[in-house]
Amino acid sequence: MAVLIAVLGAAVLHAVWNAMAHGVPDRLAGFALLGLSSGLCGLVAVAVTGLPPANTWPYIIASVLIHLAYYGGLLASYQLGQFSQVYPLARGTSPWVVAVIAIVVLHQAPVPLELAGVLLISAGLIALVFIGGRPSRRQSPALLAAFGTGLTIAAYTVVDGVAVHKLPLATYMGWVFMLQGLIVPLAVFCWRGPGFLTQERRHVYAGLGGGLVSMVAYGLVLWAQQRGTLASIAALRETSIIFGAIIGALFFGERFGPKRAIAAAVVVAGIVLISTQ
């Protein structure tokens, strides 16, 4: 039950920081500010925990590179499409991909009810993308970017799930957040200069605050990955889409409606199946 509560809490926080990033008009600046705050927190953690074991560097480097690709895909998705459409596709792609990798590569097969829960959650989440009807050709770039982002989510989920069993959680988080977090604002600074910091105060706070929220959400998921199966945790984590759809309706004027409520009910059914294990 503690794992379930931690992952659902992370899902809420994940939807919040994505909405905060989406709400900054200058999306690139928003992601740079987000990376700046999480990178500085990671720097503090690294100063306390010190160097990781030498044999764990491949996991840290792989996670950083995949996360950078993830941020690029997420940024492209938000610039090309609606939050309530691209966010569900990006997050809904990940659980079933993680389930396949966990079964085939890691030999970490979930029990039948758990697998059914994963599939139900994935189906409900992806259904959110198509509620408004069949996507038009004009929406294809946004959907492709979101699907690619989903594959990066699956990739770092697997890497992180293996890594947290090989080194202390605080050490891993510190190094990953420091490296990936500081690279983003540094790259934006080299490209655009210090101008990305000259946003409205509320947007600066939203970007910096989003970085802190994302770090807490990430830490909760890594803690859960030390105690549960990758496939079920990945699926539970992506219930953030439901919270994201609610946020989209409340703050971005995007429709929720009865069809989204049905998709949400399917996701809840999947959560119930997983929570019974």
C-alpha positions as CSV (number, residue, x, y, z in Angstrom):
1,M,0.0,0.0,0.0
2,A,2.9,2.4,0.7
3,V,4.2,1.9,-2.8
4,L,0.8,2.5,-4.3
5,I,0.4,5.8,-2.3
6,A,3.9,6.9,-3.2
7,V,3.4,6.3,-6.9
8,L,0.0,7.9,-7.1
9,G,1.4,10.9,-5.1
10,A,4.2,11.1,-7.7
11,A,1.6,11.0,-10.5
12,V,-0.2,14.0,-9.1
13,L,3.1,15.9,-8.7
14,H,4.2,14.9,-12.2
15,A,1.0,16.3,-13.7
16,V,1.5,19.5,-11.7
17,W,5.1,20.2,-12.9
18,N,4.2,19.4,-16.5
19,A,1.3,21.9,-16.3
20,M,3.7,24.4,-14.7
21,A,6.1,24.0,-17.6
22,H,3.3,24.1,-20.1
23,G,2.0,27.3,-18.5
24,V,5.2,29.3,-19.2
25,P,4.7,31.0,-22.6
26,D,8.3,30.8,-23.5
27,R,8.5,27.0,-23.2
28,L,12.3,26.8,-23.8
29,A,12.9,29.3,-21.0
30,G,10.4,27.3,-18.8
31,F,12.4,24.1,-19.3
32,A,15.7,25.9,-18.6
33,L,14.4,27.3,-15.3
34,L,13.0,23.9,-14.4
35,G,16.4,22.3,-15.1
36,L,18.2,25.0,-13.2
37,S,16.4,24.5,-9.9
38,S,16.5,20.7,-10.1
39,G,20.2,20.8,-11.1
40,L,21.1,23.0,-8.2
41,C,19.3,20.6,-5.8
42,G,21.2,17.7,-7.4
43,L,24.4,19.6,-6.8
44,V,23.7,19.9,-3.1
45,A,22.9,16.2,-3.0
46,V,26.2,15.3,-4.8
47,A,28.1,17.4,-2.3
48,V,26.7,15.4,0.5
49,T,26.7,11.9,-1.0
50,G,30.0,12.0,-2.9
51,L,31.0,9.9,-5.9
52,P,29.0,6.8,-6.9
53,P,30.6,3.4,-7.3
54,A,32.6,3.2,-10.5
55,N,30.5,0.4,-12.0
56,T,27.3,2.5,-11.8
57,W,28.5,5.4,-14.1
58,P,27.0,3.7,-17.2
59,Y,23.5,3.8,-15.6
60,I,23.9,7.5,-14.6
61,I,25.2,8.6,-18.0
62,A,22.5,6.6,-19.8
63,S,19.7,8.0,-17.7
64,V,21.0,11.6,-18.2
65,L,21.2,11.2,-22.0
66,I,17.7,9.6,-22.2
67,H,16.3,12.3,-19.9
68,L,17.7,15.0,-22.2
69,A,16.1,13.3,-25.2
70,Y,12.9,13.2,-23.1
71,Y,12.9,16.9,-22.4
72,G,13.5,17.6,-26.1
73,G,10.6,15.5,-27.1
74,L,8.4,16.9,-24.4
75,L,9.2,20.5,-25.4
76,A,8.5,19.7,-29.1
77,S,5.2,18.0,-28.1
78,Y,4.0,21.0,-26.1
79,Q,4.9,23.4,-28.8
80,L,3.1,21.4,-31.5
81,G,0.0,20.1,-29.7
82,Q,-2.6,20.4,-27.0
83,F,-1.5,19.5,-23.4
84,S,-4.5,17.2,-22.9
85,Q,-3.7,15.3,-26.1
86,V,0.1,15.0,-26.3
87,Y,0.6,14.4,-22.6
88,P,-1.7,11.3,-22.5
89,L,0.0,9.8,-25.6
90,A,3.5,10.4,-24.2
91,R,2.7,8.9,-20.9
92,G,0.4,6.2,-22.1
93,T,3.0,4.8,-24.5
94,S,5.4,4.0,-21.7
95,P,3.7,1.4,-19.5
96,W,3.1,-1.3,-22.1
97,V,6.7,-0.8,-23.6
98,V,8.1,-1.1,-20.1
99,A,6.0,-4.2,-19.5
100,V,7.4,-5.8,-22.6
101,I,11.0,-5.0,-21.7
102,A,10.6,-6.1,-18.1
103,I,9.2,-9.5,-19.3
104,V,11.5,-10.2,-22.2
105,V,14.8,-8.6,-21.1
106,L,14.7,-8.4,-17.3
107,H,12.6,-11.6,-16.8
108,Q,10.4,-9.6,-14.4
109,A,7.0,-11.0,-15.3
110,P,4.0,-9.5,-13.5
111,V,1.2,-11.9,-12.2
112,P,-1.9,-12.1,-14.5
113,L,-4.0,-9.6,-12.6
114,E,-1.1,-7.1,-12.4
115,L,-0.5,-7.4,-16.2
116,A,-4.3,-6.9,-16.8
117,G,-4.1,-3.8,-14.7
118,V,-1.1,-2.5,-16.7
119,L,-3.0,-3.1,-20.0
120,L,-6.2,-1.4,-18.7
121,I,-4.3,1.6,-17.6
122,S,-2.4,1.9,-20.9
123,A,-5.7,1.5,-22.9
124,G,-7.5,4.1,-20.8
125,L,-4.6,6.6,-21.1
126,I,-4.2,6.2,-24.9
127,A,-8.0,6.4,-25.3
128,L,-7.7,10.0,-24.0
129,V,-5.8,10.9,-27.1
130,F,-8.6,9.8,-29.5
131,I,-11.6,11.1,-27.6
132,G,-11.9,14.1,-29.8
133,G,-12.0,11.9,-32.9
134,R,-9.5,10.6,-35.3
135,P,-6.4,12.9,-35.3
136,S,-6.0,14.9,-38.4
137,R,-2.9,15.0,-40.6
138,R,-2.1,18.4,-39.2
139,Q,-1.8,16.9,-35.7
140,S,0.6,14.2,-36.9
141,P,3.9,16.0,-35.9
142,A,2.6,16.6,-32.4
143,L,1.5,12.9,-32.0
144,L,4.8,11.6,-33.4
145,A,6.7,13.8,-31.0
146,A,4.6,12.6,-28.1
147,F,5.0,8.9,-29.1
148,G,8.8,9.4,-29.4
149,T,8.7,11.0,-26.0
150,G,6.8,8.0,-24.6
151,L,9.6,5.7,-25.9
152,T,12.2,7.8,-24.0
153,I,10.1,7.5,-20.8
154,A,10.1,3.7,-21.2
155,A,13.8,3.7,-21.7
156,Y,14.7,5.8,-18.6
157,T,12.2,3.9,-16.5
158,V,14.0,0.6,-17.2
159,V,17.5,2.1,-16.7
160,D,16.4,3.8,-13.4
161,G,14.6,0.6,-12.3
162,V,17.9,-1.4,-12.6
163,A,20.1,1.4,-11.3
164,V,18.3,1.9,-8.0
165,H,19.2,-1.6,-7.0
166,K,22.9,-1.0,-7.5
167,L,23.6,2.3,-5.6
168,P,22.0,4.4,-2.9
169,L,18.9,6.3,-4.0
170,A,20.2,9.8,-2.9
171,T,23.5,9.3,-4.8
172,Y,21.7,8.2,-8.0
173,M,19.2,11.1,-7.8
174,G,21.8,13.7,-7.0
175,W,24.1,12.8,-10.0
176,V,21.3,12.4,-12.5
177,F,19.5,15.6,-11.5
178,M,22.7,17.6,-11.3
179,L,24.0,16.5,-14.7
180,Q,20.7,16.6,-16.7
181,G,19.4,19.7,-14.8
182,L,22.4,21.9,-15.4
183,I,23.0,20.9,-19.0
184,V,19.6,22.2,-20.1
185,P,20.0,25.8,-18.9
186,L,23.6,25.9,-20.0
187,A,22.6,24.9,-23.5
188,V,19.8,27.5,-23.6
189,F,22.2,30.1,-22.2
190,C,24.7,29.3,-25.0
191,W,22.0,29.5,-27.6
192,R,20.0,32.5,-26.4
193,G,22.1,34.2,-23.8
194,P,20.9,35.2,-20.4
195,G,17.6,36.5,-21.8
196,F,15.7,33.3,-20.8
197,L,15.9,34.6,-17.2
198,T,14.1,37.8,-18.0
199,Q,10.6,36.3,-17.8
200,E,7.7,37.6,-15.8
201,R,8.2,36.9,-12.1
202,R,5.3,34.4,-12.0
203,H,6.7,32.5,-14.9
204,V,10.2,32.4,-13.3
205,Y,8.6,31.0,-10.1
206,A,6.6,28.5,-12.1
207,G,9.7,27.2,-13.9
208,L,11.9,27.1,-10.8
209,G,9.0,25.5,-8.7
210,G,8.4,23.0,-11.4
211,G,11.9,21.7,-11.1
212,L,11.5,21.2,-7.4
213,V,8.2,19.4,-7.8
214,S,9.7,17.2,-10.5
215,M,12.5,16.1,-8.3
216,V,10.2,15.1,-5.5
217,A,8.0,13.1,-7.9
218,Y,11.0,11.4,-9.4
219,G,12.3,10.5,-5.9
220,L,9.0,8.9,-5.0
221,V,9.0,6.8,-8.1
222,L,12.6,5.6,-7.6
223,W,11.8,4.7,-4.0
224,A,8.9,2.6,-5.3
225,Q,11.0,1.0,-8.0
226,Q,13.2,-0.5,-5.2
227,R,10.1,-2.2,-3.8
228,G,7.9,-3.2,-6.7
229,T,7.8,-4.5,-10.3
230,L,8.7,-2.1,-13.1
231,A,5.6,-2.7,-15.2
232,S,3.1,-2.0,-12.5
233,I,4.9,1.1,-11.2
234,A,5.3,2.5,-14.7
235,A,1.6,2.0,-15.2
236,L,0.6,3.6,-11.9
237,R,2.9,6.5,-12.5
238,E,1.2,7.3,-15.7
239,T,-2.1,7.9,-14.0
240,S,-0.7,11.4,-13.9
241,I,-2.4,11.7,-17.3
242,I,-5.8,11.7,-15.5
243,F,-4.6,14.5,-13.3
244,G,-3.1,16.2,-16.3
245,A,-6.5,16.1,-18.1
246,I,-8.2,17.6,-15.1
247,I,-5.6,20.3,-14.9
248,G,-6.0,21.0,-18.7
249,A,-9.7,21.4,-18.2
250,L,-9.5,23.6,-15.2
251,F,-6.6,25.9,-16.1
252,F,-6.1,25.7,-19.9
253,G,-9.7,25.6,-21.0
254,E,-9.4,22.1,-22.6
255,R,-12.5,19.9,-22.5
256,F,-12.9,17.0,-20.1
257,G,-16.4,15.7,-20.6
258,P,-18.1,12.2,-20.2
259,K,-15.8,10.4,-22.6
260,R,-12.7,11.4,-20.7
261,A,-14.5,10.4,-17.5
262,I,-15.0,6.9,-19.0
263,A,-11.4,6.6,-19.9
264,A,-10.5,7.7,-16.4
265,A,-12.7,5.0,-15.0
266,V,-10.8,2.4,-17.1
267,V,-7.6,3.7,-15.6
268,V,-9.0,3.5,-12.1
269,A,-10.1,-0.2,-12.8
270,G,-6.5,-0.9,-13.8
271,I,-5.2,0.7,-10.5
272,V,-7.6,-1.5,-8.5
273,L,-6.3,-4.6,-10.2
274,I,-2.7,-3.7,-9.5
275,S,-3.4,-2.6,-5.9
276,T,-4.9,-6.0,-5.1
277,Q,-1.5,-7.7,-5.6
